[in-house]
Amino acid sequence: MGGNNEEYLSNRWQNFLNFDELSNDGDFKTYPPAGVSPDGYKFPNPDKQAFFDWANQILADLGNPTITDPPGLLTVGDAKIIGFVRGAIYNAFVALTEMPILYQYLNGGNYKPVDKPQVIKDRNGNTLPPGSPDFEMAPMMKVTGTSPHKTMFTDFKLDGTSNNLYFYGVKELSTQMRMSDFSPFLGPIKLVNTNAPEAPEIKRIIPVLENVALGISPKIRLEINAFPKVQQIRKISIYRAFTMWEAQSVLSMQLVKVIDIEAEGIVDNPVWTVTDDFSDLTEIPYGDGLFYRVTVSRKVEYAEQNGTVVTEYAPSQASKIVASLIVENKKPLSPVLEYQYNPSSNFGEIDNVTLTWNATCYKGKYHVYKMNSQGNWTKIHTVPRTTQETIHLELEDTSLQSNRLIVENNGDSIYHHFKVIAENTSGMLSTEENILTISHNTPGIGDMGVETTFIIR
């Protein structure tokens, strides 16, 4: 009852077409076998009224007694109907060539079969003689062995995207025009669809902003139109790039993740929703252009000659490029300043002063302030957006234009106050003020350590 993925699929259909076995056993077999599972299933007895009407019409024409048993009462192997069952099944097969194949006109082993019909008549409808340049008895067939005789027929007219099962049989026509019985049937054959699926369609791309209160982390959500079930799509691959140039091909993009839609429980949804939570990155790329493409993969199963079933996945073409960005909606923290210096040859001075701090946001911009003699904060420098984890700023590179600070004058300490305000990619500024104070108490000049004051606004 599992459709074309049933475990005993081959056994059940081979039993269905084995008329000698049906005649001997009298009925279809049950699968799974009783020793494997008590919940087995067998094909029902023939019960179609039209079948019995057809059989009785033939019997009546031949002057034989008709079948009086109600449809569904006789087993398939019953002598009254087994011949008619065989005839009904045989009648379901269709010839794959316009005319029977003449063995002597088949191509040899080096020939490669092609998808062409037989050519046995010219354009005027006249029969072509064998040996004519236009005569082609079997373009789709060739001889592969002569001891014993063996031929190969290629059926080019199949659709690998369907769920159909196929069965093949052969009849031989003698030189006396006598038709043989059917060969044992080959099947069921399930086609392997290895063609690349069509490019998936991204319905929309949605940035999800962070919400600490609700426990929502920033992410990019992609909504993809689902494929028909017959396509057997089972995986989605997400690719990301930070430039349009990189996004021109998935080969130059970064594979973010591969999602098993069966394991995620979304295979039956009309729209497949997947996300990029940036778990492969050390930082959330706030404000950066994000370019995405996706591919899907079809599940392909086939059996090798030794019977081993192999499962592979055929990738599709890449989707069109979609773009978005993640907006930072939380104020950054203010950096905590530290500094480095060299003692000066002049008493009461320190030289080569450098301010250092750790980055507090992604690609942050940092505004450096120094308190003037009137107690007001004056911006002395702006560090442009940077990805460095630790920022070093020499005072010489600021508007002070000097790395030297005077920390004592005639025995009086001189205090220098600095602070840094961080600005994130959304233009939001930090509000906390972490003030660094440098004075004569600096280690190496005075006896006390660095005086740092923290003020919260």
Secondary structure, DSSP 4 states (H G I P E B T S, - for coil): --GGG-TTHHHHHHHHT-HHHHHHH-SPPPBS-TTT-SS-B-PPPP--HHHHHHHHHHHHHHTPPPP-SPTTSS-TT-TTTHHHHHHHHHHT---SSSSPPPGGG-B-TT----S---B-B-TTSPBPPTT-TT-BS-TTEEEEEETTEEEEE------TTS--EEEE----B-TT-PBPPPPPPEEEEE----SPPPPP-EEEEEEE--BTTTTBPPEEEEEEEPPPGGG-EEEEEEEEESSTTGGG-GGGSEEEEEEETTTTT-TTSSEEEEEE--TTSSS--BT--EEEEEEEEEEEEEE-TTS-EEEEEEE------EEE-BPP-SPPPPPPPEEEEEE-SSTTEEEEEEEEEE--STTEEEEEEEE-TTS-EEEEEEEEEE--SEEEEEGGGSTT--S-EE-EETTEE--EEEEEEEE-TT-PBP-EEEEEEE-TTSBTTBSS--EEEEEE-
